[in-house]
């Protein structure tokens, strides 16, 4: 039990695409399929409210317990634990999106937040927090819940991004990045990986040295946003050509 919560992690580092990693991805994918399969049932008022609030609670609690864990271990610091990583920002925005059904929050959480969460799930920066460790479970639950929140709003609530959603989301991301950059300067942190690349292998390794990878990252984000928008854009095009309207 002590090893489960050990702030130093476990002797073996997290291994990309190990059995535990692949199983986690499979469970998250299965949960997304479940949302789609039971989307009509989840539209019922009572079940809808319980599911939305329950998923929002899971998001908020997952970050709360992580901060409690850091505080209990005496490792909570301003340069690391502020809620300023893209996925943490997306986590809170996703929770409030579920509660308020905000279209603006949905646009950012779906187009930008889910892209960041997906990249984190595929290439986790977990160091020696491998299975079975508390941090690893918390990581996949939190990032998986971000994905579920976005798909819930699409499958159950009927939300969808538009072409205007793309520039609004990119603009909001750059505003957030500017504020996070200021926070990095004040705290010496590396939130959103704006100060340097993560220690583990990631997409950023392919984008050149600092600060050039930040410029390339803008292009990567735009491509990611377009990919998440693509199914809706193709649907609009098909409806226009077939005259099926909405």
N, C-alpha and C positions, 0 to 999 in steps of 0.2 A: 504493500500500500504506500510506503514511503517513496519507493521508486516512481510510483504512478504520478506523484505530485512533485518530484524532485526538480527544482528549478534548473539544475544542470543538465537535465535530460537523461537519456539512457546511453549505455556504452556504444551502441551501434547507431550511426547516423541514419536519417530518413533516406530510404532508397526509392528513387523515382521508378514508378511502374512496377513496384514490388506487388506481392499478393495483396497486402493491406491497402496499398494505394489504389490498385485496380478495383478491389472490392468496394472501397469508399466511392469511387466514381460510378460504379454500377448501381449502388444503392441510391445515389442522388439521381441518376438517370431514371431509375425505376420509380422514384417518387414523382418526377416530372411526368412520366407516362401515366401514373396514377391520377394526377391532377387532370390530365386531358381526358382520361377514360371516364372519370366520374364528374366531369365539369357540370353537367346538367343537375346532378344531385347537389353539388356544392353551391348552386345558385339559390337553393331554398333559403329563405330569410334567416332562420335560426341557425342552420348549419353554416351558412355564409358568414354570419357574424362571429360564430365561435371559431371558425377556421381562420378568418382574417386576424382576429384579435389573438388567437393562439399562436399563429405564425409570427405576428409582430412581437408577441411576448418572448418567443423563442429567440428571435434576433437580439432583442434588448438584453435578455438574461444571459445569452452566450457571451456578450461583451462584458457584462457586469461581473460574471464569475471569473473571467480572465483577469480583470483588474483587481479583484479581491485576491486572486492567486498571487499576482505580482506583489501586492501590498503585504500579504502574509509572509512572503518570502523575503521582504525587505528589498525588492528589486524594482519597485515602481519609480520611474524617473521621467522628468519632463522631456528629455530628448528622445524617448522611445515610446512612452505609453499614452500620450495624448491621442485623442480620436481623430488623427489627421492623415492616416493612410487612406488611399482611395477606397479600399474595400471596407474600412471602418466607417468612412463617410457614407458609402453606399449602403452599409448595414443600417445606419440610423435613418437615412432617407427612405429606405425600403420599408422600415417599420412604420414610419409616419405616413408613407404612401398607403400602406394597408389600412391604417386607421382612418385616414381622411379621404381616401380615394382621390388624391390629387393627381390631375393630369400632368402638371409640370414636374412633379416628383417622379411620376412614372416614366416620363420621357428620359430623364437623366438616369434613373435606376435601371431601366431596361436597356437603353442604348449604350451607356457608358459603364454603369456599375456592373452589369452582368458580364461585359467583356473583361473587365478587371478580375472579377471573381472566377471566371472560367480559366483565365491565364494562371491565376493563383492555384486553382485546383489541379491544373495539369502540371505545373512546375512549382510545387510548394517550397517556400524558403523556410524550412523547419529545422535545419541543422541536426542536432542530436535528439530532437523531439520526434522519435519514431514510435510506431506501435509496439506495445500498448502504453501510451503516455497520455495524461490528461490534456496536454496542449494539442496533441495531434487530433484527438477526438473533438476538442473545442474548435479547432481550425476547420475541419471538414463540416461540422454541424453549422457553423456560422456562415461559411462561404456557400455551402449547399443551400442554406435557407435564403440567401440573397437570390440565388437562381430560382428557387421555388416561388419567392415573392413576385418576381417579374413575370414568370409564366402564369402564376395565379391570376394576375391582373389581365393577362391576355386571354387565357382559356375560360375563366369564370366571369370576370367583370366586363369582358369585351373591349378592353382598352387596346389601342393600336397607335404606334408612332406614325407621324406624317413627315413629309419632306421638310416642313418647318421645324419639326422636332430635332432634326439633325443639327442645324446651325445653333438652335437654342441650347442644346446639350453641350456642344463643343464650346460655345461661349461661356456657359456656366462652369465647365471644367477648367477653362483657362483662368477664370476669376478665382476659383478655388485654388488652383495651382499657384497663382500669385500670392495669395494669402498664406498658403502652406510654405512657400519659399521664404516668406518673411518669418514665419514661425521657426523654420530650420535655422535661419540666421540668428535668431534670438536664443534658441535652445541648443544649437549645435547638433540638431537631429538630422535624420535622413528620411523624413516623411515623404511619401509618394516617390521615393528613390530619386529625388531631385538633386541631392548633394553628391551621391555616388551610387554605383550599381549594388544590388544585393550580393551577399556572399555566395549564395547557391547559384547554380546554373539557371539562366532565365533567358527570355527573349531579348533582354537588353544587351546580352553578350554579343548579339549579331549587329548591333546598331552603332558601333564605334565608341570612342572614348568620351568622357565628360568634357564639355557640355553638349557635344554634337549629338549624342544619343537622345537628348531631350527633344531636339528639333525633329529627328527621325521618329521619335515616339509620337509626336503630333500626327504624323502621317499614318503610323500604325493604328492610332486611336481612330482616325477618320475611316480607315479601311474596316476596322472592327465595327464601328457604328453603322457603316453601309451594309456590312454583312448581316447584322441584326435587323436592319431595316428591309433588306432585300426581299424576304418573303411577302411582306406587306406591299412593297412597291410592285412586285410581280402580280400580286392579287389585284391591285388597282388597275394595272395595265390590262389584265385579262378581262376584268369587268367592263372596262372602257371599250375594248375591242368586241366583246360579245353583247354589249348593251344591256348588261344585267343590273346596272346601277349598284346600290349598296346591298 
